[in-house]
């Protein structure tokens, strides 16, 4: 089989690697100038770092497997982070269960209910029982309205904005289970996160080199103009004004791009794609001459223009980045939000007052460099009964497969699930190829 793959991110590269192992030819088309997809990087102080913050959990076995297979296993480091929650103008540590008991932004009964609800959800393996109810409705019953308003409510609003009340409890349940799965010790007292020397981007560069070494082709700066079809079957890809013939094509693109480059998708499949809405991801990245706080992951409970303040150099040392202290100010917004039209200087001006609420001493003179990144496929909005909105891998066009972050449900978007999804898509394509070959053999 000659397979064309749209996108050289985690899913596309994993699919290519698996297809090659199964004996197929692969060609990838990537619109950016480098492989990695959403795990792209830039340099600070001579060291690469991701445009959007990344870490992995101890149960992210696919990521670890790729690092090991590519000879990069010794780069992964496992660290116990110092996390916190910002509410009522104050940073509350959230590292151990005792920190929850000290969280006096809510009453003691509310704190106990927050903890018990999380412990309960940790033990519930079947996410399907939560599909019919919103996260807000379930959590307000479980922890009380005041505790919800101080903790979960702001986090949901920060990520999903005006659609926060539509988010399904199945999504939040699985997020909580995943976070607990990366904790150890009595009552899950210690969380452990992984981050590699040289950034995660190095893994995808190495994987792209492996694909090339095994005979694959990767076209960079090559946005796909269209997936070509004839008589209900895929025939190839148009990119850079040229036509490339393929037996099968895998798209790893967000739904909105998928519809644009594959206009011959069946109406019923398009209807499924249209059920999912995306929040754009945006990150203002600051290189400071000193720490902003002592917290790695600071979730935001107050009304600030970002949902998280992730101080990367509170997870790994600042000396890796020439002494720069790296801070990500992350937000998820609707496609028409004004922040998406801003540059780094405008975003800093819009965020400056909020940054000073985290650290009143903050001054512009602390900022050595700044960058602003945005991505249209940042976060699918996971509503109730979302399983009905998950597009199948098979699109309805013979030989055309889709694999993107809307399909990892109930898991959330993340490198681990994109790698696994790419491998699953490759298996699907291989099975389809073998079935077609068998049918042709039977006719002969």
N, C-alpha and C positions, 0 to 999 in steps of 0.2 A: 504494500500500500504506500502511495505517496501522500503524506499528510501535510497540510498547511495549517499553521497555528497563528492566530491573531493575538499578539501580546506575548512579550518575553518577561512576564513577571513570574511569581512563584508558581502559579497554576500552569502557565504555558511551558515553563522550563521543566517542571516535574512531568508533565504529560509527554514532552519531547523525549526526555530521558527514558521514561518507561516504554514509549513506543519503539525507541531504538533497541531496547533490551528485548522487545518482542519481534524484532526483525524488520521494522518498517523504516522508510525514509522520512525525514522531517525537515521542514523549512519554517522558520519563524519570522514574523513581521512585527517590528516594534516601532511605535511612533517616536519614542524618545531616542536620545543618542547613546543610550547604554541599557543593558538588561537590568531587570530588577523590579519593574512595575512600580508599585507604591513603596517599595523598599529602595528608593533611590537615595543617593548620599551626596554630600558636599564636604569640603574640608574646613576644619577650624583648627588653627595652630598646627597645620600639617597632618592632622589625623582625620580620616573620613568619619562622618556621623550622618545618621538618617535625617532626611527632611521632615519626616513625621516620626515621633518617638516610638521606639520599639523595645520590648523585652519579651522573654518567654517564661513560661511556667515549667515546673518540674515534670509535668505530665505531657508536655509538648514533644512527644517522642519522635514525630516525623522530622521536626527541625533538627533535633539532636542526631537522628540517623543520617541526615544529609551532611551535617558537619563531619560526622565520623567517616562517611563514605568518601568524602572529598578530601580527607586528610587534614581537616581543620578542627578536629575535636579538641585539641589542646588549647584552642583559642577561647573556648567557652568558659566563662567564670560564673560561679553561683554566689549570690550575695543576698543577705537579709536586709531589705530596705527599711527606711524610716518613713512611714506614710502618715498622712494627716488629713483632717477635714476642716475647712474654713467656714465658720458660720458665726453670725452675730459679731463680726469684726475680730474674731479670735481664731487662732490655729489650735485645734485639738489634736494631739497625737492619736493615731489609730494603728498601733502596732500589735498590742496584746489584748486579750479579753479584759484585762483590768482597765485599759484605756476607755473601753466602752462604758464601764461603770463610772468613770470620771467625767463622762460626757454630759455635763450639767446644762447643756442647751435644751435638754428635755428632762422631764421628771424622772425620778428613779424607777417608777413602774414602767415608764416608756422605754428607758434604757434596757431594762430586763426583757421587755417584749421584743425590742430590736434584736437582742442577742438570741433569744429563744427562737424567734422566727428564722434567723439565719441558720441556727443549728438544725431546726426542723427541715428546712429546705435542703441543707447539705445531705440529709439522709434520704431524700425522696428521689429515686432514680428515674421515675416515669414523668417526663415533662408533659406528656399529653393531657394529664389531668388538669393542667393549668392553661390549656389552650383557649378555653372559652371565656376567660376572665381577664380584665385589664390588670396591669401591675398596680395601678393606683387603687383600684377597688379591693384587690386582695390584701395589699400591704396596709391600707387604712384599717381594714378589719383586724389584721394581725397585730399591728403595732400601735394603732391609734392615730388619729388625725394629726396631733401635734408632733409626735415623733416622725411621722411620714413627712410633714412639712419641714422639719429641721434637717432631715437626712435624705431619704430616697426621692422625695418630691423635687428638690432642686437639681439633683443629679439627672433625673429623667427629663426635666425641662431643659437643662443645659445641653443634653444630647439630642433631644427630639423637638424642642421648641413648642410650637402650638399644637403639635401632634402627640405630645407626651402622654396625654390622657388616653390615647388609643393604643399605646404600647402593650403588648400581651405579657402576661405574667410568665408564660413559658420562657420568654427571652430572659427576664430578670432572674428566674429560678435557675436557669442554666449558668448565667454569669456568676451567681453566688456559689454554685457547686464547683465551678472551675477555680474560683479564687481559694476556696477551702481546700481543694485538691492539691494546691501548691503550698499548703501549710503543714507543719509537723509539730511534734511535741504535744503536751497535754492540752486538750481543747483547741488544738490547732493554733498554738501560741505564736509560732514563728513562720512567717512567709519567706519563701526563697524564690528569687527571680534570677534568670540567666541573661547575660549580655556578653558578646564576644569582643575580644581585642580586634580592632580593625573594622568594627561595625558588622551588621548582618549583611550589608550589601556585598561584602567580600564573598559570602557564600554563593550568591547568585551570579557574580562574575565568574567564580570557579565552576559553577554548574553550567554556565553558558560555554565556558572553555571546554568542559567535558563533552557537551553536546556537539560542539564543532569537531573535537578530536575524534568523535565516533562517526563523523561523516555528515553531521547536520549543518544546515546553513541558517544563519541569523542575519536578517536585513535590519539594520538600525536606521533611525531617521526615515522610516518607511511606513507612514500611516496608510492603513488599508482604505481604499476608496469604496470598494464593493466586494461582496462575496457573490460570485456569479453562479447562476443555476440555469438548468435547462430541463424541461419536462419533469419538474418536481425533484430534481437531483442536483447536487452541487457539482460544479465543473471546475472551479478554481477561484483564484483571488486576483483582483485588480489592485495594484499598488505601484506608485511612482510612474503612472502612465503605461505600465506593462501588465500583460496578463500572464499569470502563472497557473498552470494546469495541475489539479490535484484530484485524487480519488475521494478524499475526505478532508473536511476543514473543521477545526476546533476554534471557536471564538471564546476568549476569556475576558470579554469586554462588559462594562456595565450595560444594563438593559437599554438605556437611551441610545447608546452608541451601537449596540447590537441591532436595534431596529433601523438605524440609519444606514448601516453598511450591508444589511441583509434585508432588502425591501421585499423579497419574495416569501418571507415567513408566512405561514398560514394565519388567518385571522384569529383562530381560537388560541394559538400560541401567543400572538401579540397581545391578546386580551389578558393573558396571564402575566406577561411582562409589565403591562400597564397597571396592574394592581399594586405594584411596589413603587414607593416613592423613596428618594434618596435625600439625605442631608449631606451637603457638601462639607468636607473636612477642611479646616484652615488652621494653620499654625504660624504664630509669630515666634521666631527663634531669636533669642538674645544671647550674645556673648558678653558677659559682664566681667569687670575686673575684681569682683568679690562675690561671695554667696548672697543670694536673695533671702534664703531661709536655710534651715537645716533639714528640710523635708524633701524626700524624693518625689512622691506622688501626693500632691495636695488637691483633693477634690473640693469643689467650690459649692458651698451651700447658700451663700449670700448672692444678691443680685449684681453680679459682675459680668462684664462682656466676654468672659471665657469660662469654660466648664471645668478646666483643670490647669494647674500650674505644675509642670513636671520639670524638676530641676535635675537634669541628667547627671550632673557632676556631684550629686549627692548619692548616686548609685555607683559611679566609677570615678576615679580621681581626676581632678581638673588638670593635673600636670600632663595627662595624655593629650590635652588640647592647648598646649602652650600656656597653661595657667589660666585659661579662660573658663569661666563658670557658665555652663550652658543651661538656659531656661527655655522650655517650650510653653507657650500660652495657647492652649488648644480650644477650638470651638467647632461646633457642628451647626450649620445654618441652612435655611432654605435657599434654593438656587437664585432667588432674587434679592438676597440680603445685601445691603450696601457694603459690608466689610469685604466682600469678594471683589469689589472694584478698587480696593485700596492697595497701595504699595506698602513696603515695610515702615517707612517713615510715618505715613498716615495711620497705619495700624497702631504703631507705638503711641502716637498722639491720642488715639481713641482709647487705648488701654492704660495710659500712664496713671491716671487717678486711681484706677482699680489696683494696679501694681503697688501703689503707695499704701493702699489699704492693707495689703499683705505685709508690707514692710514700710512703715512711715518714713524711714530714713532714705528710701530709694531716691536717687537723683539721676538725671539724664547723663551726668558725667560718668556714671558707672558703665554705660553702654559702650563697648568697643566696636561691635559690629551687630548688624541686625539683618534678618531675612524674613520673607513672608511667603508661605507656600499654601497652595489650595489644591483640592482634588474633588472632582464631581462625584466620584463613586465612594465617598468616605464612609457612609453608614446607611444601609437600607433601614427603612422604618418597619420594625417588626410588630405588626398589629396582632389582635386576637385572631385565632383560627388561621394563622399564617401558613400552615402546611398546605392549604388550598392555593396559596399564591407562589409556591415554590415551583419554578419552571423545571420540567424534566430535562435531563441531559439531551434527549432526542427532541429536536425542534419540530419535526414534521416535514422537513426537507431532507430527503434521503442523502446521507453522508455529511450532514451538518449538525454539529454538536455544540452545546453551550455549557460553559463552566465558569460561574462567577460567584461573588460573595452572597448573592441572594439564595444560593443553593446549599449553604452549609448549616442551615437551621437544624436543630435548635442551637448549635454552636454559633458564636458570633464570629464576625470577620477576624482574620488573624493568619499569620504565616503558616502555622501548623495545619489549619483546615484548608488553606489554599493548596498546599502541597498535596495533601491527601485527596482533595477534589481533583487536582490535575491527574493524579495516578488513576483515580476512578474513571475519569473521562477517557484516559488512554485505554483502559481495559474495555470500556464500552465500545470504543472505536475498533479495537482489535477483534472483539467478538463479532461486530457487524461485518468487518472485512472477511473474517473466516466463514461466516454464514453465507455471504455473497459468493465466495469462492466455492463453497460446497454446493450451492444451488446451481452455479454454472457447471460444475463437474457432473451433477446429476443430469442436467439437460443434455450434456455431451454423451 
